[in-house]
Amino acid sequence: MQHALTYSLIAHLRDNVTQLNDVVWMYDGVSLTGRAKPFATVEQMPVESANLSKERLYYGETYHFQIGLFASNASERSRLEETMLTALREPNMTLYDTSGTAPSPVGVFYCDVDAVTPMTADDASSDTNKHRLYFDVSVTGDRTNGGELRQ
């Protein structure tokens, strides 16, 4: 489910925030240096799971993501923050099944924006890390053990 949600969030942002030059899937070894701004990043954060039945058949799961916005200047960051918030609050984002050879739509999901945190550059000479902010996003649902997430 983690892979499908990450792919689906990236596809949603690419389709709905057309001002972005790219949406980057963050994992070990990915470099952001030299990318054309504005761009976004999507990174997996810890997953919470809770047993909802004594037979261990039903679980509640919350998938957390950190979505970064890297802009060229403060004005662009402010404008894109609103655009991205609107896109992330949509109630029917397409959920893709990524287990086959090509992703295919299998349903819809929604996410909650838990926080928006502007960040200052740690190093003033690093153009990549200037004018950025992060959205803390979560996707919560229930599922049977081995089944699909239901919201």
Secondary structure, DSSP 8 states (H G I E B T S, - for coil): -HHHHHHHHHHHHHHH-TT-SEEEE--TT---TT--SSEEEEEEEEEEEEE-STTS-EEEEEEEEEEEEE-SSHHHHHHHHHHHHHHHT-S-EEEEE-SSSS-EEEEEE--EEEEEEEE--SSTT-STTSSEEEEEEEEEEEEETTS--B-
